[in-house]
Structure formats: structure tokens, C-alpha cells
Amino acid sequence: MAGRLAGKRAVVVGAGQTPGETIGNGRATAIRFAQEGAEVVVVDRREDSARETQQLIVEEGGTAHVVVADISRAEENERLVAEAMAAMGGIDVLHNNVGIGAGDSSAIRLEEDAWDRIIQVNLKAMWLTCKHVLPVMREGGGGAIVNISSTAAIAAAGHLTAYKISKAGVNALTHSIATSNARHGIRCNAIMPGLMDTPMAVDAAAKARGIARSELADVRAKAVPMGHQGTAWDVANAALFLASDEAQFITGVMLPVDGGQTANVG
């Protein structure tokens, strides 16, 4: 399969998704990478969801492998890299898409257990994945890492204390990896999605609040300067560019994909 990632071997972490009416960022990215010629390792802690993504890729003529792993644990990252290497023989692209926000609140109301879990999954786990993939990329002569952050990292979010801090940490991690690995031919960039119409952001949130999906989607759309939410394909297309050789001189960048929201923030 020819394309912008032809011959590339990509690991997409968080390539399953929460059930819902639309498609999630991780699944869309895994599919888009495969459509553009990459061999993909689909990583998720839920095997059934990972298998669904794999099947969608295979149905389009792509090649995908599944690794079930909880990337918040160091030993699981070691196994993930070993299985990816066994399946593909190398790793050219790492896409980190895992993130949670359940239990978050204001600094006063936030419980310690929720803080620990959000920071562990959103930030520590991403560092662990990079930590174990970077030596492989260095040995292979280079690579591209794309981390999913959030506009919450730079915008006001008083009710999302741990989530905001974890995503600000993702931005800092991205900068650190970019500057310390540039000489090894490894690029590291982040995408900051805004209000996206994904199952986790809309379906799951609407259910938690006890309101209709359409009601929440409408409120979110009105908050975006362009007048509508983004989709997972918007994130996937940005990730495709950053992972491709078209972005060969781009590293350490935090790219908003947000319909103009961060421009409003300033």
C-alpha cells in the first residue's frame, strides 16, 4: 500500500476506543496511518476494542498487529516494545493517545486517588512508553513521536486540575524529548485537540452528566469559533503529517487542532 507512511512501522498506543456514535482519536489515527502505507501495531488495554481497530485496518487492505497492554506499568511497556519488534522488526513512529479525566475536579474538591490515577495514566505512562521506544529508534537511526496533549494544557480549566496539569506535563515532556533526541534523528511533537466529537469526550461525558448526547454536542459546538466540533479524523490527519517525512524539520511543536479556540485564549 503506497502512501505518505509507506514502509514505516508505527505503534499507536490507545488505538481502541470508548463505545459511542463516532470514532475516537486513537482508532482514527491507526486507520489513517495504515491507509497511508504504515504497518501498525494497535495497542490498547482492552483486547476486544483493539481487535475491532485491527479488523477495520485489515478490511481496507492494511497490515495491523495487536498488543494488549496497560502502559501505566513499566513492565508492560517493555513487553509492548518487545512484541512490536517481533512483529515488525523496528519502530519508526510512536503515537501516544492514552488519556483519562474521570474523577477530576477543582483543586479543593479533587481527591488524591483521582489525582494519582490521572497523572499516572496521562503523563507517567506516556513517559514510560517513550522511554522504552527511544532506544529502538536511536538504534534504527531515527523516528517520529507524536504525543496527544490538549488545549486544556494552556487554557483555563478550573474544574480539570489534574487533567490540565498532566497535559501541561505532556507538553514539557515533548519539549524535553525533542531537544535531547534531535541529534539522533528523532522528532517529537504534540497535538493539542480542542473540543472533538469523540465517544470519550461526548458520549461518555453526556452519560456521566445524565444528559442527551446531542445536548452536550450542541453546547460544545457553540464554544468553538468555527461553530462546530472537530472530529477524530482532524487529529489523525495532523498526526499523519507530523509522523511523515513531510515534517522532517519540525520537532518540539505543540500543534492546536481546535477550530480557533486557542486563538481566542491568546
Secondary structure, DSSP 8 states (H G I E B T S, - for coil): --STTTT-EEEEET-S--SSSS--HHHHHHHHHHHTT-EEEEEES-HHHHHHHHHHHHHTT--EEEEE--TTSHHHHHHHHHHHHHHHS--SEEEE-----TT---TTT--HHHHHHHHIIIIIHHHHHHHHHHHHHHHHT-EEEEEE--GGGTS--TT-HHHHHHHHHHHHHHHHHHHHHGGGTEEEEEEEE-SB--IIIIIHHHHHHTS-HHHHHHHHHHTSTTSS-B-HHHHHHHHHHHHSGGGTT--S-EEEESTTHHHHH-
